[in-house]
Amino acid sequence: DKNPRLPVPHMMLGTIYDSNREFEKAANHYRKALEINPEFATAANNLAYHLVQRTNQIDEALRLARIAKEKLPEDPGVMDTLGMVYYKKGLYGNAVNEFLDSLKKIPDNPVVTYHLGLAYHKKENKKLAINALKRALKLSDKFEDAKYARQLLSELEK
């Protein structure tokens, strides 16, 4: 309220709303942070992830994910976001590459491993998809999409 032209408080509010699963409020604060600083990589990444996971605004998500990747090329979260955008655009090979790069930095992340399994599935590489999905569920059976990982794994193992 005292200085609405600072992007960091909007970013922090967005993160808080995200953690409370109030995704639209979070997205609004990420947008405000980007209005103030269009190259705020973390806000661009978080908004891109929101858009790719919860809307059909994939081209906007791609634009934002590319901003984040340009500014934070070694960030595994950014790699995962860009991978999900590529996945939703049907660019499965690019998605696999981003997920593998992300997993080099955070090898025990069940969500990124699950995303890799999805991309392998779409590339019709059943064996690698099964391996990735099993690993994701072994790492944690409680991540947000664990139920879907189990369903896909069950279908692939038939």
Residue pairs with C-beta under 8 A, 6 or more apart in sequence:
3 9
4 32
5 36
6 36
7 32
7 33
7 34
7 36
7 37
7 40
7 43
8 33
10 29
10 30
10 32
10 33
10 36
10 43
11 29
11 30
11 33
11 40
11 42
11 43
11 46
13 25
13 26
13 29
14 25
14 26
14 27
14 28
14 29
14 30
14 33
14 43
14 46
15 26
15 46
16 26
17 23
17 25
17 26
17 29
18 26
18 46
18 50
23 50
23 54
26 46
26 50
27 47
27 50
27 51
30 43
30 44
30 46
30 47
30 50
31 47
33 40
33 43
34 40
34 43
34 44
34 47
34 64
37 43
38 67
39 67
39 71
41 67
41 68
41 70
41 71
41 72
41 75
41 78
42 68
42 72
44 64
44 65
44 67
44 68
44 71
45 64
45 65
45 68
45 72
45 75
45 77
45 78
45 81
47 61
47 64
48 60
48 61
48 62
48 64
48 65
48 68
48 81
48 82
48 85
49 61
49 80
49 81
49 84
51 57
51 58
51 60
51 61
51 64
52 58
52 61
52 65
52 81
52 84
52 85
52 88
53 84
55 61
58 85
58 88
58 89
61 81
61 85
61 88
62 85
62 89
65 78
65 81
65 82
65 85
66 82
68 75
68 78
68 81
68 82
69 78
69 79
69 82
72 78
74 105
76 101
76 102
76 103
76 104
76 105
76 106
76 109
76 112
77 102
79 98
79 99
79 101
79 102
79 105
80 98
80 99
80 102
80 109
80 111
80 112
80 115
82 98
83 94
83 95
83 96
83 97
83 98
83 99
83 102
83 112
83 115
83 119
84 95
84 115
86 92
86 94
86 95
86 98
87 95
87 115
87 118
87 119
87 122
90 122
92 119
92 122
92 123
93 123
95 115
95 119
95 122
96 116
96 119
96 120
96 123
99 112
99 113
99 115
99 116
99 119
100 116
102 109
102 112
103 109
103 112
103 113
103 116
106 112
108 139
109 139
110 136
110 137
110 139
110 140
110 143
110 146
111 136
111 143
111 144
111 145
113 132
113 135
113 136
113 139
114 132
114 133
114 136
114 143
114 145
114 146
114 149
116 132
116 136
117 128
117 129
117 130
117 131
117 132
117 133
117 136
117 149
117 152
117 153
118 129
118 152
120 128
120 129
120 132
121 129
121 152
121 156
126 156
129 152
129 156
130 153
130 156
130 157
133 149
133 152
133 153
133 156
134 153
136 143
136 146
136 149
137 146
137 149
137 150
137 153
140 146
141 150
143 149
